[in-house]
Amino acid sequence: MPKAVLTISSPDAANTVSAVSPEARRDLMRTHVEVRMEGKDAVLTVDAADTSAMRAALNSFLECVMITENIGKITKGTQ
């Protein structure tokens, strides 16, 4: 079973956890995702049944993280 652990060190890490948590709670047959704060970092743990499921989950969650980071930059005026 493939496993990935992503650590996001960012001033917006807490916002990332808030934004991604609803997606992580969805019940999917081939993946299990946990999102949590560890200190000031957001940590996403992805367990997948196979590499195709892992690729799909990582693509989806990395897109969410990127959007959250971009929104943080826009709202702070630091594009």
N, C-alpha and C positions, 0 to 999 in steps of 0.2 A: 504494500500500500504506500504510494508516494505521499510525502509530507513536506510542506514548505512553511517556514516561519519568516514573516516579514516584520522588520522593526522600522518604524517611521519616527525619526527624530526631527521634530518640527515644532515651531511655536504653536501650530494649529493641530497638534496631535490629538488633543481632547475633542476638537471639532470633527476630526476624522473618525474617531471612535463613535461619536454620536451619529454621524452620517452613515456609517457603514454597518452599525449594529443591527438595524432592521433587516438588512439583506442577509446578514450572518445568521439570523434566527430562522430564516426560511428553511423549511424541511426539504432537502434535496436527497434523492436516492443515492447518488454516487459521490457526494462531497459533504464534509462537515467542516464548518468554519467557526472559529472562536475569535472574538475581538476583545481586547482589554488594554488597560493602561498599565504600564510598568514604569513607575517613577514618572518622568515627563515624556516617555515614549509610548506610541501606540504600537501594539503587537497583534498581528493577525496570524493565526495558525490555521493552515488549510490541510486537511486530510482528504485524500481522494482515492477512489477505488482503482483508478487507472490513469495513465498519462493524459488521455484525452479529457477526462473530467478535470484533472489538475490544470491543464492548459486553459480550459474554459473558465474555471473559477478564478485563476490568477488574472486572466484578461479582464474579467468583469470587475474584480476588486481593485486592481491597479487603475482601471479607468475611474472608478469611484474615488479613489484616493487622489488621483490627479485633478479631478474636477473640484474636490473639496479644497485642495491646496490652491488652485487657481482662484476660487471664490474668495479665499482668505486674502490672497494678494490683491485682488480687485477691491475688496472692501476696505483694505488698509491703504490703498493707493500706491502699492509697491510692485506694479506689473513689471 
